Amino acid sequence: MHKATDFEELDVKARSALQQIKDRADDIEKSLAAKTIEADEVLAKIKNIAAEQGVTQQAIYFKEEAKVNEEGAAWWFKLTVGAAIVLFLFASGALASAYILPPPSGLYATVQLTVGKILVFGVLTFALYFCAKNYFSQKHNAVINKHRQNALVTYEAIVKAAADSANTDIILNQAASCIFVPQNTGYSALKVGNVPTTTSPMNFLLKQASGE
């Protein structure tokens, strides 16, 4: 009888120990599952941060290019003003010389003087046009690169504010258009209407509404 009681006590203790081990194992399993979920969330955040940093890094390239273009535009603007001043002074001098200096004697001297003035005037005019053209080109590129930088910098923030995938597609479409499609900045003769563009935002909305 005493031995039977001892066996029963041992059995109860063994069952209790096994139950404690099982409970402990369940707690450890739940803790590991929670840690796994937390680790996945942290990993997802790290990936998002890395993606945002990647987008920001790309924006830096456009920022640097915009700065270079702005500096180039400032340089060409000075040259344009200088060329305009030289052309104005030459034109004024040529006009004044007609009244101050005595007229050339003979047809040959007249033709020679006229052709010389025309050549100098043409060269100065071309120089003014060349400087102005480069100025407008640099300003155009500066504005375009600034637009691209802003599109990349604000893209992530706008996407996070979007409520659904349709809005995300629209934002992505517009950001891509700003980066890859030629833009009209007012500094060039580009006609944006003649340039093929990406799919319009309305098409995205229509596809979402029709369930395509």
C-alpha positions as a Markdown table, in Angstrom:
| # | Residue | x | y | z |
|---|---|---|---|---|
| 1 | Met | 0.0 | 0.0 | 0.0 |
| 2 | His | 2.8 | 2.3 | 0.9 |
| 3 | Lys | 4.6 | 1.6 | -2.4 |
| 4 | Ala | 1.4 | 2.2 | -4.4 |
| 5 | Thr | 1.0 | 5.6 | -2.7 |
| 6 | Asp | 4.6 | 6.4 | -3.6 |
| 7 | Phe | 4.0 | 5.5 | -7.2 |
| 8 | Glu | 0.9 | 7.7 | -7.3 |
| 9 | Glu | 2.8 | 10.6 | -5.9 |
| 10 | Leu | 5.6 | 10.1 | -8.3 |
| 11 | Asp | 3.1 | 9.9 | -11.1 |
| 12 | Val | 1.4 | 13.1 | -10.0 |
| 13 | Lys | 4.8 | 14.9 | -9.7 |
| 14 | Ala | 5.9 | 13.6 | -13.1 |
| 15 | Arg | 2.6 | 14.8 | -14.7 |
| 16 | Ser | 3.0 | 18.1 | -13.0 |
| 17 | Ala | 6.6 | 18.4 | -14.2 |
| 18 | Leu | 5.6 | 17.5 | -17.7 |
| 19 | Gln | 2.8 | 20.0 | -17.7 |
| 20 | Gln | 5.1 | 22.7 | -16.5 |
| 21 | Ile | 7.6 | 21.8 | -19.2 |
| 22 | Lys | 4.8 | 21.9 | -21.8 |
| 23 | Asp | 3.5 | 25.3 | -20.5 |
| 24 | Arg | 7.0 | 26.6 | -20.5 |
| 25 | Ala | 7.5 | 25.3 | -24.1 |
| 26 | Asp | 4.3 | 27.0 | -25.1 |
| 27 | Asp | 5.4 | 30.3 | -23.6 |
| 28 | Ile | 8.7 | 30.0 | -25.3 |
| 29 | Glu | 7.0 | 29.3 | -28.6 |
| 30 | Lys | 4.7 | 32.3 | -28.2 |
| 31 | Ser | 7.6 | 34.5 | -27.3 |
| 32 | Leu | 9.5 | 33.3 | -30.4 |
| 33 | Ala | 6.5 | 33.9 | -32.6 |
| 34 | Ala | 6.2 | 37.4 | -31.2 |
| 35 | Lys | 9.9 | 38.0 | -31.7 |
| 36 | Thr | 9.6 | 36.7 | -35.2 |
| 37 | Ile | 6.8 | 39.1 | -36.0 |
| 38 | Glu | 8.6 | 42.0 | -34.4 |
| 39 | Ala | 11.8 | 41.1 | -36.4 |
| 40 | Asp | 9.7 | 41.0 | -39.6 |
| 41 | Glu | 8.3 | 44.4 | -38.9 |
| 42 | Val | 11.7 | 45.8 | -38.2 |
| 43 | Leu | 13.1 | 44.2 | -41.4 |
| 44 | Ala | 10.2 | 45.7 | -43.4 |
| 45 | Lys | 10.9 | 49.1 | -41.9 |
| 46 | Ile | 14.6 | 48.8 | -42.7 |
| 47 | Lys | 13.7 | 47.8 | -46.3 |
| 48 | Asn | 11.4 | 50.8 | -46.6 |
| 49 | Ile | 14.0 | 53.2 | -45.1 |
| 50 | Ala | 16.6 | 51.7 | -47.5 |
| 51 | Ala | 14.2 | 52.2 | -50.4 |
| 52 | Glu | 13.6 | 55.8 | -49.4 |
| 53 | Gln | 17.3 | 56.4 | -49.0 |
| 54 | Gly | 17.8 | 55.0 | -52.5 |
| 55 | Val | 15.2 | 57.4 | -53.9 |
| 56 | Thr | 16.7 | 60.3 | -52.0 |
| 57 | Gln | 20.2 | 59.3 | -53.3 |
| 58 | Gln | 18.9 | 59.4 | -56.9 |
| 59 | Ala | 17.4 | 62.9 | -56.2 |
| 60 | Ile | 20.8 | 64.1 | -55.1 |
| 61 | Tyr | 22.1 | 63.4 | -58.6 |
| 62 | Phe | 19.5 | 65.6 | -60.1 |
| 63 | Lys | 20.1 | 68.3 | -57.5 |
| 64 | Glu | 23.8 | 68.3 | -58.4 |
| 65 | Glu | 23.0 | 68.6 | -62.1 |
| 66 | Ala | 20.6 | 71.4 | -61.5 |
| 67 | Lys | 23.3 | 73.3 | -59.6 |
| 68 | Val | 25.8 | 72.8 | -62.4 |
| 69 | Asn | 23.2 | 74.0 | -64.9 |
| 70 | Glu | 22.4 | 77.1 | -62.8 |
| 71 | Glu | 26.1 | 78.0 | -62.6 |
| 72 | Gly | 26.4 | 77.5 | -66.4 |
| 73 | Ala | 23.3 | 79.6 | -66.9 |
| 74 | Ala | 24.7 | 82.4 | -64.8 |
| 75 | Trp | 28.0 | 82.3 | -66.8 |
| 76 | Trp | 26.2 | 82.3 | -70.2 |
| 77 | Phe | 23.9 | 85.2 | -69.0 |
| 78 | Lys | 27.0 | 87.3 | -68.4 |
| 79 | Leu | 28.3 | 86.5 | -71.8 |
| 80 | Thr | 24.9 | 87.3 | -73.4 |
| 81 | Val | 24.8 | 90.7 | -71.7 |
| 82 | Gly | 28.4 | 91.3 | -72.8 |
| 83 | Ala | 27.7 | 90.3 | -76.4 |
| 84 | Ala | 24.6 | 92.6 | -76.4 |
| 85 | Ile | 26.6 | 95.5 | -75.1 |
| 86 | Val | 29.3 | 95.0 | -77.7 |
| 87 | Leu | 26.8 | 94.7 | -80.5 |
| 88 | Phe | 25.0 | 97.8 | -79.3 |
| 89 | Leu | 28.2 | 99.8 | -79.1 |
| 90 | Phe | 29.3 | 98.6 | -82.6 |
| 91 | Ala | 25.9 | 99.5 | -84.1 |
| 92 | Ser | 25.9 | 102.9 | -82.4 |
| 93 | Gly | 29.5 | 103.5 | -83.6 |
| 94 | Ala | 28.7 | 102.5 | -87.1 |
| 95 | Leu | 25.7 | 104.7 | -87.2 |
| 96 | Ala | 27.6 | 107.7 | -85.7 |
| 97 | Ser | 30.5 | 107.2 | -88.1 |
| 98 | Ala | 28.2 | 107.8 | -91.0 |
| 99 | Tyr | 27.7 | 111.4 | -89.8 |
| 100 | Ile | 31.1 | 112.1 | -88.3 |
| 101 | Leu | 33.6 | 110.5 | -90.7 |
| 102 | Pro | 33.8 | 111.6 | -94.3 |
| 103 | Pro | 32.2 | 109.3 | -96.8 |
| 104 | Pro | 34.5 | 106.9 | -98.6 |
| 105 | Ser | 35.8 | 107.9 | -102.0 |
| 106 | Gly | 34.9 | 105.7 | -104.8 |
| 107 | Leu | 32.7 | 102.6 | -105.2 |
| 108 | Tyr | 35.3 | 100.1 | -104.2 |
| 109 | Ala | 35.9 | 101.8 | -100.8 |
| 110 | Thr | 32.2 | 102.1 | -100.2 |
| 111 | Val | 31.6 | 98.4 | -100.9 |
| 112 | Gln | 34.6 | 97.4 | -98.8 |
| 113 | Leu | 33.4 | 99.4 | -95.8 |
| 114 | Thr | 29.9 | 98.2 | -96.1 |
| 115 | Val | 30.9 | 94.5 | -96.4 |
| 116 | Gly | 33.2 | 94.9 | -93.5 |
| 117 | Lys | 30.5 | 96.4 | -91.3 |
| 118 | Ile | 28.1 | 93.6 | -92.3 |
| 119 | Leu | 30.5 | 90.9 | -91.5 |
| 120 | Val | 31.4 | 92.3 | -88.1 |
| 121 | Phe | 27.7 | 92.9 | -87.4 |
| 122 | Gly | 26.9 | 89.4 | -88.5 |
| 123 | Val | 29.6 | 87.9 | -86.3 |
| 124 | Leu | 28.5 | 89.9 | -83.2 |
| 125 | Thr | 24.8 | 89.0 | -83.9 |
| 126 | Phe | 25.7 | 85.3 | -84.1 |
| 127 | Ala | 27.7 | 85.6 | -80.9 |
| 128 | Leu | 24.8 | 87.1 | -79.1 |
| 129 | Tyr | 22.4 | 84.4 | -80.5 |
| 130 | Phe | 24.9 | 81.7 | -79.5 |
| 131 | Cys | 25.3 | 83.0 | -75.9 |
| 132 | Ala | 21.5 | 83.5 | -75.5 |
| 133 | Lys | 20.8 | 80.0 | -76.8 |
| 134 | Asn | 23.2 | 78.4 | -74.4 |
| 135 | Tyr | 21.8 | 80.5 | -71.5 |
| 136 | Phe | 18.2 | 79.3 | -72.3 |
| 137 | Ser | 19.4 | 75.7 | -72.7 |
| 138 | Gln | 21.2 | 75.8 | -69.3 |
| 139 | Lys | 18.1 | 77.3 | -67.6 |
| 140 | His | 15.9 | 74.8 | -69.2 |
| 141 | Asn | 18.0 | 71.9 | -68.0 |
| 142 | Ala | 18.2 | 73.4 | -64.5 |
| 143 | Val | 14.4 | 73.6 | -64.2 |
| 144 | Ile | 14.0 | 70.1 | -65.6 |
| 145 | Asn | 16.5 | 68.6 | -63.1 |
| 146 | Lys | 14.9 | 70.6 | -60.3 |
| 147 | His | 11.5 | 69.1 | -61.3 |
| 148 | Arg | 13.0 | 65.6 | -61.3 |
| 149 | Gln | 14.6 | 66.2 | -57.9 |
| 150 | Asn | 11.3 | 67.3 | -56.4 |
| 151 | Ala | 9.4 | 64.4 | -58.0 |
| 152 | Leu | 11.8 | 61.9 | -56.3 |
| 153 | Val | 11.9 | 63.6 | -53.0 |
| 154 | Thr | 8.1 | 64.0 | -52.6 |
| 155 | Tyr | 7.2 | 60.6 | -54.2 |
| 156 | Glu | 7.5 | 58.5 | -51.1 |
| 157 | Ala | 5.6 | 60.9 | -48.9 |
| 158 | Ile | 2.8 | 61.2 | -51.4 |
| 159 | Val | 2.6 | 57.4 | -51.9 |
| 160 | Lys | 2.3 | 56.9 | -48.1 |
| 161 | Ala | -0.6 | 59.3 | -48.1 |
| 162 | Ala | -2.4 | 57.4 | -50.9 |
| 163 | Ala | -5.2 | 55.2 | -49.7 |
| 164 | Asp | -5.2 | 52.5 | -52.4 |
| 165 | Ser | -3.2 | 51.0 | -55.2 |
| 166 | Ala | -5.0 | 53.1 | -57.8 |
| 167 | Asn | -3.7 | 56.3 | -56.3 |
| 168 | Thr | -0.3 | 54.8 | -56.0 |
| 169 | Asp | -0.3 | 54.0 | -59.7 |
| 170 | Ile | -1.4 | 57.5 | -60.6 |
| 171 | Ile | 1.4 | 59.0 | -58.4 |
| 172 | Leu | 4.0 | 56.6 | -59.9 |
| 173 | Asn | 2.8 | 57.6 | -63.4 |
| 174 | Gln | 3.1 | 61.3 | -62.7 |
| 175 | Ala | 6.5 | 60.9 | -61.1 |
| 176 | Ala | 7.8 | 58.9 | -64.0 |
| 177 | Ser | 6.3 | 61.5 | -66.4 |
| 178 | Cys | 8.1 | 64.3 | -64.6 |
| 179 | Ile | 11.4 | 62.4 | -64.8 |
| 180 | Phe | 11.4 | 60.8 | -68.3 |
| 181 | Val | 8.9 | 62.9 | -70.4 |
| 182 | Pro | 10.3 | 66.2 | -71.9 |
| 183 | Gln | 8.8 | 69.2 | -70.0 |
| 184 | Asn | 8.0 | 72.7 | -71.2 |
| 185 | Thr | 9.8 | 75.1 | -68.9 |
| 186 | Gly | 9.4 | 78.4 | -70.9 |
| 187 | Tyr | 13.1 | 78.4 | -71.7 |
| 188 | Ser | 12.9 | 76.2 | -74.8 |
| 189 | Ala | 10.7 | 76.0 | -77.9 |
| 190 | Leu | 9.7 | 72.4 | -77.0 |
| 191 | Lys | 6.0 | 71.6 | -77.6 |
| 192 | Val | 5.0 | 69.1 | -75.0 |
| 193 | Gly | 1.8 | 68.3 | -76.8 |
| 194 | Asn | 3.8 | 66.8 | -79.7 |
| 195 | Val | 5.7 | 64.5 | -77.5 |
| 196 | Pro | 4.3 | 61.1 | -76.6 |
| 197 | Thr | 3.5 | 60.9 | -72.9 |
| 198 | Thr | 2.8 | 58.0 | -70.5 |
| 199 | Thr | -0.7 | 56.8 | -69.7 |
| 200 | Ser | -2.9 | 59.5 | -68.3 |
| 201 | Pro | -4.2 | 59.3 | -64.7 |
| 202 | Met | -7.8 | 59.1 | -66.0 |
| 203 | Asn | -7.0 | 55.8 | -67.6 |
| 204 | Phe | -5.9 | 54.4 | -64.3 |
| 205 | Leu | -9.1 | 55.5 | -62.7 |
| 206 | Leu | -11.2 | 54.1 | -65.5 |
| 207 | Lys | -9.4 | 50.7 | -65.3 |
| 208 | Gln | -10.0 | 50.6 | -61.5 |
| 209 | Ala | -13.6 | 51.5 | -61.8 |
| 210 | Ser | -14.3 | 48.9 | -64.5 |
| 211 | Gly | -12.5 | 46.2 | -62.5 |
| 212 | Glu | -9.8 | 45.6 | -65.2 |
